[in-house]
Structures are given as C-alpha cells and as structure tokens.
Amino acid sequence: MRVLVLALGAGVAAVLWWRYRYPGGWAFAFGQAYRAERQDLARARRNARRVAGEHSRREVAARARLDAARTERRQRVRRAEREVAALRDPGAGSRLGHLGDLTLHEHGLRIASATGFRTVALAGLQVRLEAGRRNDSLYLAQPDGLVDRITYPHPAQTPEGESRGFDEDVVRDFVVRIHNAVADEDLFRAGLPDRLAQAQAGLEDAEEDTAAEEEAHANLNRIREEHSRDPRRANATAEREASRKRWHTLTGHYPPL
C-alpha cells in the first residue's frame, strides 16, 4: 500500500511538473496536436542548456585553478610564518630526557621545585657536577650569573626497605646529555641570525609571489570574455526566447526557461 501511495505521489508530481514546464492547459501540455510545439520548446531549451553547461564547466574549472593557486600561496605564507616564528621564539623544544627535578629539552632545562616549574635556557649555560658524601650536586650557572643547584641523593634504602636515590653513572650520563645539548644549542644560536634572515626572505617571497594567481585570474577572465562573445550562446538564447514567444502566442502563457 505504501509503495502504491508513493508511486501515485510521484506520478502526480511528474504531471504537475510537466504542466509547469508547458503551461496553458492540459491539451497544450499533453495533447498530440501540440506535440511539435512542445518538441520545439524542448529542443530550444536543451540547446541553451548545453551551451550554458559547457561555459559553466569551463568557468568552474578556471575558478578552481584560481582558488588552488590562492590556497597554495596562503599555505606557503603560513609555513614561512611558522618557520620565522619558531626561529624567533623556539621555546623549550622537544624533550630529550628526564632525571629527578630536571627535564632536558632542545633549548632549555625545566626545573621542578616546591613552588612550580621554570625553564633555564641552554644557551651559554655552564654545567658542573660535584660528588658529595650523601648527594651528587649539579650546578647550573647561567650567563647572567644566577646559579641553580640540583641534588641527586645517593642510592639508599628507606626504613621500609624501599630503594631510593640515583645511581652515580645514571647522573653522570644525564649530565653528559646536558653538556651535549648545550653545545648543540650554542651552535644553533650562532647560526640563528642567518637562518632567521633566510626564513624572513622566504616569507617575503611567499607573500609577493602572485604569479600563479595572476595567471589563473587572467585565464578566468579570458574564458569569460570568450563566452561573452561566443555566437552559440547568443544564438541559443535567441532560439529559446523565440520558442517561448511562439508558445506564448499559442497559449497566452510564457513557459519557464
């Protein structure tokens, strides 16, 4: 039953659509006597749609090419902007290791304390390890003269029998990693002005390189100009309008496009 209702609804909709496309009454829309006039109108409509569709497809493709060129340049600019920003403010960088209260990153040491966390820059950092009776003391001397002391207690057992503290070799290996990270950071900072200058130049190039966009825009304008002068478009439009007028003369009603 439901299928039948749907079929009837579809049929009614098709009839109403056909009446809309060929106005003037049932005889004009469905009568055999006016079949040639309906075919004339349908043929004129198809021809106009064909030409318009061809033009539309060409313009859509040209606009897509222009949009792609604009998107590609925006992406280049964003990549260049990110590179410049990363060089101007590299932050702490990737994590390289952790031991006790220290977390080693590419560009800094994160120090944990009772009051929270803070980061010491690696550039120019002086690192010294001193062995004590109960602790190994790691001293971090910054270029401005400030010094931090990080302690690593020697391994020992608690009254509950738990093992706590830091093995000396583990501490020394971590200090070596810090030394190497400081050396890498100093090299990075030494080459930073040149790298930043190159990145800024790359950003300017990305911002100013509009050649692909201009070419795509010119292509779109050229296609639009060709279409405006295409005689097929004018002829198809004129043919369709003439057919619509003939239908109006016949029925007293203008059919839709």
N, C-alpha and C positions, 0 to 999 in steps of 0.2 A: 504493500500500500504506500509505504513511504517513498519507494522508488517511483511509483506511478505519479505521486504528487510532485516529486522533484522534476520528473520528465515533463509534466504538464506546465510547471512553473517555467522551466527552460524554454518550452515551446512558446508560451505567452511572451516571455522576454524577447525571443527572437522575432516574433511578429511585430511587437511594439518597436523594436529597433529598426526593422525593415520599413515600417510606416514612417518612422522619424527620418530615415535616410531618403525616402521617396514620398514626400508629403503631397496632400491634395485629395486623398480619399482612397478607398480600397481598390477601386478599379485602376487607378494610376499606379498603385504600389504592387498589385498582384495580377492585374488583368493582362491577358495575352495580347490585347490590342495595343498596349503601350510598352510592350517588351523591348522594341527597338529604341524607344526613347530612354528607357532605363539603362539599356546597354550603352547607349551614347554617353549618358551621365557617368556610369561606372567606369567606362574607358577613359574619359577625361580626368576623372578623379585619380585612377591608377597611374596615369602618365604623370600627373602633377606630383603625386606621392613618390613616384620612382625618382624623378629628378631631385625633389627636395630631400629624399633619403640619401641619395648619392652625395649631395652637397653637405648634408648633416654629418655623414660618416667622415668625410674628408676634414671638416672643420673640427669634429670631435678629436680625431687623431692629431691634428695640428695643435689643438689646445692641450691635449695630453702631453705632447712633446714639450710644449712651453712649460707646463706645470712640472714636468720631470726635471727640466733644466733649472727651474727656480728651486725645487726641492733639493736637488744635488748641490747647488751653491749654498743654500741655507745649511745643509749638513756639513759642508766643508767649513763654513764660517763657525759653526758650533764646535766642530772638532778642534779648529785652530784656537778658538776662545778657551776651550777646556785645557788645551796644552799650555797656553800662556798663563792661565790661572793656576795650573798645577806647578809651573815653574816659579811664579811669583810667591805662591804660598803652598809649598809641598806638604805641609802638615807633618804628622809623625811618620807617615808612610806605612808600609807593610810590616807586620810583626815578624821578628826574626828569632825571638827566643824569650824565655822567662825563667827567672830564678829568684825565689824569695819575694822581696818587695820591689824588684826591678823587672820591667818588661822592656825588652830591646826592640826598637823599630828601626826602619831605614834611616830616619832623620832625627830620632830622639830617644831618650830613655824615660819611660814612665815610672815614676816613683810613688809607691803606695805608702801612706802614713796614717796615723790615727785621725788626722783631720781631712783626709781625702786623697786625691791624686793630683800630681802635677808632672809636667814634662820638661826635661832638660835637653836642650839642643845638643846634638853630637858635634857640630862644627866647632873646632878648637878645643874640645873637651880633653882634659888631662886625666888619665885613669891610673890609679896606683893601688896595689893590693898589699896589705901588711898582715902577716900572720901573728896572732896573739895566743895567749895561753888557753883561752876559752873560746875566742872568736877569730875569724878572719875579717878584717876591716877593709872595705873597698871605699876609696876616697875619689870623689868626682869633683875636679877643680874646673870651674867654668872660666871663660876668658875675662869676665868682669870681676874675678876674684872670689866669688862665692864658692863654698865647698860643701859638699854633702858627704856624709859618712853612712855607709850601709854595712850592717853587720851580718855575718853568716856564722851562727854558732857551730862549734864542732859537734860531730855526732855523739850522742849520749842517750842513755836510757832513762825514762822517767820512773818514778817510784812504782807506777803501774806496769812497768815493763815495756812501754812503748818506745820505739826508736825515733829520736828527733835530731834535727841538725842537718848540716850539709857536708858532704864528703869534700875534702880539700881538692881533689882532682876535678870534681864537678865545678867547683867555684872557679878554679884556675882556667878551665876550658871556657867557662862563660865570660871571664874577663878577657880572654883572647878574642872571643867573638866581639866583645865591645870594642877592643882596640882596632880590629879589622873594620868594623862598621864606622868607627871614627875616621879611619884612613879613607874609606870609600866616600864618606860624607865630605871630607876636605877636598877630594878630587872633584866631587860633584859641584861643590861651591866654587871651586876655581874655574870650572868651565861654564858656570851658570850664566855669566853675562853674555857670552857668545851664543849659548843655546837660547837664551831669552830673546836676544836680538833676532835670531833666525826665526823663532816662533812668532814674534811680532810682525816680521816681514811676511811670513806665511799667512798671517791673519789679514794683513793689508791686501795681499794678492788675492785671497779668497773673497774679500769684500769688493774688490774692484774688478774681478774677472767676471764680467757680464756678457762675454762674447757669445756663449751658447744661448743665453736667454734672448739676446738681441737677434740672433739668427733665427731662433724659433718664433719670436714675435713677428719678425719680418715675413717669415714663411706663412704664418697665420693670416697676416694682412694681405699677402699676395693671393692666397687661396680665396679669401673673402672678396677681393677685387675681381678675381676670375669669375666667381659665382655671380657677382652682381652684373657682369657683362655677358654671362652665358645666355645665348639666344634660346636655348632649350627651356630655360627657366621661364623666360617671358612668354614663349610660345605655349608652354604647358599651362601656365597660369591663365593666359588669354583663352585657350581652348576650354579650360574648365569653367571660366566665367561665362563664356558664350553658351556652354551647355547648360549651366544653371539658369541663364536668362531664357533659353528655349523652354526649359521646364517651367519657369515662372509664367511664360506666355501661355503654355499649355494648361497649367493647373491653377494659376493665380497664387502659387506659393513658391518661395525661394528655398531650394534644398540646402542642407548644410554642406560645408566643404568636404 
